Amino acid sequence: MRTLLAVASAVLLSLPALAQPQQRRAAETLDVVLVEVPITVVDRDGTPVRDLRREQFEIWDGGVKRDITYFDVLDLAKAAGTTADINAPVPVARAFMLLFDETRATPVSLNRARQAAVEFVDKQLFERDRVAVGVMSVQSGFRLLTGFTTDRELVKQAVVSLGNPSQFQIRDPLLLAANDFDQRADESLGNRGPQSANDARLAAAEQFRELGRAQRNSAREQQKHDIMRTFDDLSALGRVLDRVHGRKQVILLSEGFDAKSVQGRESLSSVEAREEQIFIERGAGYLVDNDNRYGSTEANNALKRMIDALRRSDVIMHAIDIKGLRTEVDAATGHNSQAASTESLSLLTRDTGGTVFKHSNDLSSSFARMLRQQDVTYLVAFNAPSTTPGKFHDLKVKVNGLPVGARVSHRAGYYEDTAATSDIDRTLSAGEILMNSIPVEDIKVRAFAAAYPRKGNAAQAPVVLEIDGKSLVAETIDRTVPTDFYIYAFDDKDQIRDFAYQRVTFDLSKLRSKLEAKGVKFYSTLLLPPGEFSLRVLVRTAAGRSGFTTARVHVPAEGEPLASPVLFDESTWWVMVKAQDRPSKPDYPFMAGETTFVPAARALLAGGTPYTVAVMTYNLAPEQVSVDAELEGTKGTQPLPLSFLGRTPPDSDGGVKLMYEVKPPRLDIGEYQLVMNVRTANGAQAKSVALPVEVR
């Protein structure tokens, strides 16, 4: 049976022993799911409880006790400073959302919250932690400013601007990466970066003044309606975050609201309460506001729905009172200022397993205290049947042998996976595939990538995708197939260093036969600094069919010798698509004299038919380079005849292409590796590159 690492999968820790043989899929109903449940245990002081053992944990799925098939412990205090494998399917990470409540915050408090959030992102997170930013207001509802990303610059831009369109514009449709890769990577563009920090502060100050004016215009009789809207927005947020694997920590930055609208008056001995009692005794109960006295049943039901939605999606809601230190009476309003923060924020957080951090003007310390609770996570996993898409399974966890007063926090359950239904749904689902390298194979995709230096600038890394046409148009009855191409380059710290995106609509009335005969060849160029990179590629149609693949690319340092073999593609049946040009307009490197050629991600060979291969060299004397070839298959390795055809004149960056012809013998049909062995004089700079080929 195929398996799924379900939406309960943790971003906190990968399962290398399980993830390899059991394929993880997105938005597909399968027979068996592997459910991962991250669990935190803290003592009565909020200190993580360490050194718990597997046999102390018990887990029930819908009342059925499950055997624990995997158990591990992630101690982030010990993991700090460690590096993970660039190819790991799920990097060690945590997922946080900074959620700014624009309605219930003064401009001064909101500015304090922005500063603390920037410090949190800059100084308190691990490199692989993922952060999203959202804003919430009664007028506009919830807005997602960034997806869960490791791009710290993008997150800080969103925090500083709070999504102000004049300060925050993003061209990445998945909200994962900043816009200024060209500015950072290509010196030839000049100084066309984002506005100065002072300009950003001035624009933000004007935005805060406008928020203050809007808040003053809010009528008191709308308070209950506003609270109900907040509960509904947070419920919707909880359902959407089910798309994000593992535990999500939502950090609400707010001054809170008056909790009386939900739970009624706190003190029945107050002057107002005694006056209401007199009205009742005199038969004038119609003068008593029962919602104000006893709380609103409607609001309480909305609160319960919100908490249920958050817990079911493994969301822990924390709240930081951004008002800071409070006196008993707010000098501006004359009201009790503590009731608005402590009780209302506790209502939002306590049943999700979260904490309210209050009575401190140092909001950075509140972030630090929140992180301390997450230092130790226990990850348990079990196999469960999958029968009904969207069905919710209750989870219960028991941990034996805990100290008195210890608290166990885990998700309330998990949903069986369903197809994405909204724009935010689809954005987060695609982002999860790319951030966590989730293999999806509805559409078959192959990728070729290489990096070639440019004088005085970042290296250009051309990327060629080959998309199988039959799988692209399968099950399609519409006339057109709108298709999105996403390419992201991750460095060894799991940071996005560049990306490319393009949407293309294929007209099947004209292209179906050509697509089914071959497919699509897509070309784009990234700009990257020296280093090792993992390229993650997602191709997705508007109907929800997706294909994911990865490729490795080495970007040479300035002056580093480079010899990069490239397979020619001589087929004319591809539907060719080129991404839009970047502002820096990188050169097309695949030229042999005046002839343009297209690289192949996988070559097709036929016995006795010659095949052309180019070796692109930089910072090497061409006459000192020697190349030989061999073919690796299931039956072993055999040398291939290789004829030297000549070399091209140096291009503007000093690159020279060495042209060779391979004549393969008669071969069995199947998959092979064409190994190109490149050596310089005296055997120095020896390099072997294996290129995928197919014999038909």
Buried (B, 14 or more C-beta within 10 A) or exposed (E): EEBBBBBBBBBBBBBEEBBEEBBBBBBBBBEBBBBBBBBBBBBEEEEBBEEBEEEBBBBBBEEEEBEBBBBBBBBBEEBEEEEBEBEBBBBBBBBBBBBBBBBBBBBEBBBBBBEBBBBBBEEBBBBBBBBBBBBBBBEEBBBBBBBBBBBBBBBBBBBBBBBBEEBBEBEBBBBBBBBBBBBBBBEEBEEEEBEEEEEBEEBBEEBBEEBBEBBEEEEEEEBBEBBBBBBBBBBBBBBBBBBBBBBBBBBBBBBBBBBBBBBBBEEEEEEEBEEBEEEEEEEEEEEBEEBBBBBBEEBBEBBEBBBBBBBBBBBBBBBBBBBBEBEEEBEEEEEBBBBBBBBBBBBBBBBBBBBBBBBBEEBBEBBBBBBBBBBBBBBBBBBBBBEEEEEBBEBBBEBEEBEEEBBBBBBBBBBBBBBBEEEBBBBBBBBBBBBBBBBBEBBBBBBBBBBBBBEEBBBBBBBBBBBBBEBBBBEBEEEEBEBBBBBBBBBBBBBBBBBBBBEBEBEBEEBBEBBBEBBBBBBBBBBBBBBEBBBBBBBBBBBBBBBBBBBEBBBBEEEBBBBBBBBBBEBEEBBEBEBEEBEBEBBEBBBBEEEEBBBBBBBBBEEEEEBBBBBBBBBBEBEEBBBBBBBBBEEEEEEBEBEEEEBBEEBEBEBBBBBBBBBBEEBEEEEBBBBBBBBBEEEEBEBEBEBBBEBE
